Amino acid sequence: MKDGLITLQLGGKERTLKFNMRALETLSEVKLAGDFGLSSIAVVVYAGLIGWHYVKQIKPDFTFEDVSEWVEELTLSGDTQVLSDINDCLGDSRAFKFIEEGAKKKVAQLSGRTFTPSPGEQSDLNPENTTS
């Protein structure tokens, strides 16, 4: 797992998920059913697959329905480590951290506080602007 990139077995073959800005855009486009169970995991996996196919400029060989079935198989197999790894990969991606930092700034602005990212967060996102 490196910067939002994870490879795993899905649909009978090795597939790579890439949690980049395209993946986050897909997350916001795909409507969730209102719950945070199996359907939301499928949306995250689908978004990661779309992110990978986008940067590689290859046409996806799957549908959202396929991904939903693959995630259901993973869940029913009891392999919670793979699902945990996917979640960690999303949370550790630069794109997610960038969006998360923006959300923190917005909340701080709305509450009238000043937001200053911790040095570690700032250096992860933009090393050239790291302050001492």
Contact map, one row per residue, 1 for C-alpha under 8 A:
111111100000000000000000000000000000000000000000000000000000000000000000000000000000000010000000000000000000000000000000000000000000
111111000000000000000000000000000000000000000000000000000000000000000000000000000000000010001000000000000000000000000000000000000000
111110000000000000100000000000000000000000000000000000000000000000000000000000000000000010011100000000000000000000000000000000000000
111111000000000011110000000000000000000000000000000000000000000000000000000000000000000011111110000000000000000000000000000000000000
111111100000000111100000000000000000000000000000000000000000000000000000000000000000000010001000000000000000000000000000000000000000
110111110000000111000000000000000000000000000000000000000000000000000000000000000000010010000000000000000000000000000000000000000000
100011111000011110000000000000000000000000000000000000000000000000000000000000000000000000000000000000000000000000000000000000000000
000001111100011100000000000000000000000000000000000000000000000000000000000000000100000000000000000000000000000000000000000000000000
000000111111111000000000000000000000000000000000000000000000000000000000000000000000000000000000000000000000000000000000000000000000
000000011111111000000000000000000000000000000000000000000000000000000100000000000000000000000000000000000000000000000000000000000000
000000001111100000000000000000000000000000000000000000000000000001100100000000000000000000000000000000000000000000000000000000000000
000000001111110000000000000000000000000000000000000000000000000000000000000000000000000000000000000000000000000000000000000000000000
000000001111111000000000000000000000000000000000000000000000000000000000000000000000000000000000000000000000000000000000000000000000
000000111101111100000000000000000000000000000000000000000000000000000000000000000000000000000000000000000000000000000000000000000000
000000111100111110000000000000000000000000000000100000000000000000000000000000000000000000000000000000000000000000000000000000000000
000011110000011111000000000000000000000000000001100100000000000000000000000000000000000000000000000000000000000000000000000000000000
000111100000001111100000000000000000000000001011111100000000000000000000000000000000000000000000000000000000000000000000000000000000
000111000000000111110010000000000000000000000001111100000000000000000000000000000000000000000000000000000000000000000000000000000000
001110000000000011111111000000000000000000000011001100000000000000000000000000000000000011001011000000000000000000000000000000000000
000100000000000001111111000000000000000000000001001000000000000000000000000000000000000000001111000000000000000000000000000000000000
000000000000000000111111100000000000000000000000001000000000000000000000000000000000000000000011000000000000000000000000000000000000
000000000000000000111111110000000000000000000010011001000000000000000000000000000000000000000000000000000000000000000000000000000000
000000000000000001111111111000000000000000000011111000000000000000000000000000000000000000000000000000000000000000000000000000000000
000000000000000000111111111100000000000000000010000000000000000000000000000000000000000000000011000000000000000000000000000000000000
000000000000000000001111111110000000000000000000000000000000000000000000000000000000000000000000000000000000000000000000000000000000
000000000000000000000111111111000000000000000010010000000000000000000000000000000000000000000000000000000000000000000000000000000000
000000000000000000000011111111000000000000110010000000000000000000000000000000000000000000000000000000000000000000000000000000000000
000000000000000000000001111111100000000000000000000000000000000000000000000000000000000000000000000000000000000000000000000000000000
000000000000000000000000111111100000000000000000000000000000000000000000000000000000000000000000000000000000000000000000000000000000
000000000000000000000000011111110000000000100000000000000000000000000000000000000000000000000000000000000000000000000000000000000000
000000000000000000000000000111111000000000000000000000000000000000000000000000000000000000000000000000000000000000000000000000000000
000000000000000000000000000001111110001100100000000000000000000000000000000000000000000000000000000000000000000000000000000000000000
000000000000000000000000000000111110001000000000000000000000000000000000000000000000000000000000000000000000000000000000000000000000
000000000000000000000000000000011111000000000000000000000000000000000000000000000000000000000000000000000000000000000000000000000000
000000000000000000000000000000011111101100000000000000000000000000000000000000000000000000000000000000000000000000000000000000000000
000000000000000000000000000000000111111110000000000000000000000000000000000000000000000000000000000000000000000000000000000000000000
000000000000000000000000000000000011111110000000000000000000000000000000000000000000000000000000000000000000000000000000000000000000
000000000000000000000000000000000001111111000000000000000000000000000011000000000000000000000000000000000000000000000000000000000000
000000000000000000000000000000011011111111100000000000000000000000010000000000000000000000000000000000000000000000000000000000000000
000000000000000000000000000000010011111111110000000000000000000000000000000000000000000000000000000000000000000000000000000000000000
000000000000000000000000000000000001111111111000000000000000000000000010000000000000000000000000000000000000000000000000000000000000
000000000000000000000000000000000000011111111100000000000000000100110010000000000000000000000000000000000000000000000000000000000000
000000000000000000000000001001010000001111111110000000000000000100010000000000000000000000000000000000000000000000000000000000000000
000000000000000000000000001000000000000111111111000000000000000000000000000000000000000000000000000000000000000000000000000000000000
000000000000000010000000000000000000000011111111100000000000000000100010000000000000010000000000000000000000000000000000000000000000
000000000000000000000000000000000000000001111111110000000000000100100000000000000000000000000000000000000000000000000000000000000000
000000000000000010100111011000000000000000111111111000000000000000000000000000000000000000000000000000000000000000000000000000000000
000000000000000111110010000000000000000000011111111100000000000000000000000000000000000000000000000000000000000000000000000000000000
000000000000001111000010000000000000000000001111111110000000000000000000000000000000000000000000000000000000000000000000000000000000
000000000000000011000110010000000000000000000111111111000001000000000000000000000000000000000000000000000000000000000000000000000000
000000000000000011111110000000000000000000000011111111100000000000000000000000000000000000000000000000000000000000000000000000000000
000000000000000111100000000000000000000000000001111111110000000000000000000000000000000000000000000000000000000000000000000000000000
000000000000000000000000000000000000000000000000111111111111000000000000000000000000000000000000000000000000000000000000000000000000
000000000000000000000100000000000000000000000000011111111100000000000000000000000000000000000000000000000000000000000000000000000000
000000000000000000000000000000000000000000000000001111111000000000000000000000000000000000000000000000000000000000000000000000000000
000000000000000000000000000000000000000000000000000111111100000000000000000000000000000000000000000000000000000000000000000000000000
000000000000000000000000000000000000000000000000000011111110000000000000000000000000000000000000000000000000000000000000000000000000
000000000000000000000000000000000000000000000000000011011111000000000000000000000000000000000000000000000000000000000000000000000000
000000000000000000000000000000000000000000000000000010001111100000000000000000000000000000000000000000000000000000000000000000000000
000000000000000000000000000000000000000000000000010010000111111000000000000000000000000000000000000000000000000000000000000000000000
000000000000000000000000000000000000000000000000000000000011111000000000000000000000000000000000000000000000000000000000000000000000
000000000000000000000000000000000000000000000000000000000001111101100000000000000000000000000000000000000000000000000000000000000000
000000000000000000000000000000000000000000000000000000000001111111100000000000000000000000000000000000000000000000000000000000000000
000000000000000000000000000000000000000001100100000000000000011111110000000000000000000000000000000000000000000000000000000000000000
000000000000000000000000000000000000000000000000000000000000001111111000000000000000000000000000000000000000000000000000000000000000
000000000010000000000000000000000000000000000000000000000000011111111100000000000000000000000000000000000000000000000000000000000000
000000000010000000000000000000000000000001001100000000000000011111111110000000000000000000000000000000000000000000000000000000000000
000000000000000000000000000000000000001001100000000000000000000111111111000000000000000000000000000000000000000000000000000000000000
000000000000000000000000000000000000000000000000000000000000000011111111100000000000000000000000000000000000000000000000000000000000
000000000110000000000000000000000000000000000000000000000000000001111111110000000000000000000000000000000000000000000000000000000000
000000000000000000000000000000000000010011001000000000000000000000111111111000000000000000000000000000000000000000000000000000000000
000000000000000000000000000000000000010000000000000000000000000000011111111100000000000000000000000000000000000000000000000000000000
000000000000000000000000000000000000000000000000000000000000000000001111111110000000000000000000000000000000000000000000000000000000
000000000000000000000000000000000000000000000000000000000000000000000111111111110110000000000000000000000000000000000000000000000000
000000000000000000000000000000000000000000000000000000000000000000000011111111110010000000000000000000000000000000000000000000000000
000000000000000000000000000000000000000000000000000000000000000000000001111111100000000000000000000000000000000000000000000000000000
000000000000000000000000000000000000000000000000000000000000000000000000111111100000000000000000000000000000000000000000000000000000
000000000000000000000000000000000000000000000000000000000000000000000000011111110000000000000000000000000000000000000000000000000000
000000000000000000000000000000000000000000000000000000000000000000000000011111111110000000000000000000000000000000000000000000000000
000000000000000000000000000000000000000000000000000000000000000000000000011001111111000000000000000000000000000000000000000000000000
000000000000000000000000000000000000000000000000000000000000000000000000000000111111100000000000000000000000000000000000000000000000
000000010000000000000000000000000000000000000000000000000000000000000000010000111111110000000000000000000000000000000000000000000000
000000000000000000000000000000000000000000000000000000000000000000000000011000111111111000000000000000000000000000000000000000000000
000000000000000000000000000000000000000000000000000000000000000000000000000000011111111100000000000000000000000000000000000000000000
000000000000000000000000000000000000000000000000000000000000000000000000000000001111111110000000000000000000000000000000000000000000
000001000000000000000000000000000000000000001000000000000000000000000000000000000111111111000000000000000000000000000000000000000000
000000000000000000000000000000000000000000000000000000000000000000000000000000000011111111100000000000000000000000000000000000000000
000000000000000000000000000000000000000000000000000000000000000000000000000000000001111111110000000000000000000000000000000000000000
111111000000000000100000000000000000000000000000000000000000000000000000000000000000111111111000000000000000000000000000000000000000
000100000000000000100000000000000000000000000000000000000000000000000000000000000000011111111001000000000000000000000000000000000000
000100000000000000000000000000000000000000000000000000000000000000000000000000000000001111111001100000000000000000000000000000000000
001100000000000000000000000000000000000000000000000000000000000000000000000000000000000111111101100000000000000000000000000000000000
011110000000000000110000000000000000000000000000000000000000000000000000000000000000000011111111100000000000000000000000000000000000
001100000000000000010000000000000000000000000000000000000000000000000000000000000000000000011111110000000000000000000000000110000000
000100000000000000111001000000000000000000000000000000000000000000000000000000000000000000001111111000000000000000000000000000000000
000000000000000000111001000000000000000000000000000000000000000000000000000000000000000001111111111100000000000000000000000000000000
000000000000000000000000000000000000000000000000000000000000000000000000000000000000000000111111111110000000000000000000000010000000
000000000000000000000000000000000000000000000000000000000000000000000000000000000000000000000111111111000000000000000000000010000000
000000000000000000000000000000000000000000000000000000000000000000000000000000000000000000000011111111100000000000000000000000000000
000000000000000000000000000000000000000000000000000000000000000000000000000000000000000000000001111111110000000000000000000000000000
000000000000000000000000000000000000000000000000000000000000000000000000000000000000000000000000111111111000000000001000000000000000
000000000000000000000000000000000000000000000000000000000000000000000000000000000000000000000000011111111100000000000000000000000000
000000000000000000000000000000000000000000000000000000000000000000000000000000000000000000000000001111111110000000000000000000000000
000000000000000000000000000000000000000000000000000000000000000000000000000000000000000000000000000111111111000000100000000000000000
000000000000000000000000000000000000000000000000000000000000000000000000000000000000000000000000000011111111100001100000000000000000
000000000000000000000000000000000000000000000000000000000000000000000000000000000000000000000000000001111111110000000000000000000000
000000000000000000000000000000000000000000000000000000000000000000000000000000000000000000000000000000111111111000000000000000000000
000000000000000000000000000000000000000000000000000000000000000000000000000000000000000000000000000000011111111111100000000000000000
000000000000000000000000000000000000000000000000000000000000000000000000000000000000000000000000000000001111111111100000000000000000
000000000000000000000000000000000000000000000000000000000000000000000000000000000000000000000000000000000111111110000000000000000000
000000000000000000000000000000000000000000000000000000000000000000000000000000000000000000000000000000000011111110000000000000000000
000000000000000000000000000000000000000000000000000000000000000000000000000000000000000000000000000000000001111111000000000000000000
000000000000000000000000000000000000000000000000000000000000000000000000000000000000000000000000000000000001111111100000000000000000
000000000000000000000000000000000000000000000000000000000000000000000000000000000000000000000000000000001001100111110000000000000000
000000000000000000000000000000000000000000000000000000000000000000000000000000000000000000000000000000011001100011111000000000000000
000000000000000000000000000000000000000000000000000000000000000000000000000000000000000000000000000000000000000001111100000000000000
000000000000000000000000000000000000000000000000000000000000000000000000000000000000000000000000000010000000000000111111110000000000
000000000000000000000000000000000000000000000000000000000000000000000000000000000000000000000000000000000000000000011111110000000000
000000000000000000000000000000000000000000000000000000000000000000000000000000000000000000000000000000000000000000001111111000000111
000000000000000000000000000000000000000000000000000000000000000000000000000000000000000000000000000000000000000000001111111100000000
000000000000000000000000000000000000000000000000000000000000000000000000000000000000000000000000000000000000000000001111111110000000
000000000000000000000000000000000000000000000000000000000000000000000000000000000000000000000000000000000000000000001111111111101100
000000000000000000000000000000000000000000000000000000000000000000000000000000000000000000000000000000000000000000000011111111111100
000000000000000000000000000000000000000000000000000000000000000000000000000000000000000000000100000000000000000000000001111111100000
000000000000000000000000000000000000000000000000000000000000000000000000000000000000000000000100110000000000000000000000111111100000
000000000000000000000000000000000000000000000000000000000000000000000000000000000000000000000000000000000000000000000000011111111100
000000000000000000000000000000000000000000000000000000000000000000000000000000000000000000000000000000000000000000000000011111111100
000000000000000000000000000000000000000000000000000000000000000000000000000000000000000000000000000000000000000000000000001001111100
000000000000000000000000000000000000000000000000000000000000000000000000000000000000000000000000000000000000000000000000011001111110
000000000000000000000000000000000000000000000000000000000000000000000000000000000000000000000000000000000000000000000010011001111111
000000000000000000000000000000000000000000000000000000000000000000000000000000000000000000000000000000000000000000000010000000001111
000000000000000000000000000000000000000000000000000000000000000000000000000000000000000000000000000000000000000000000010000000000111
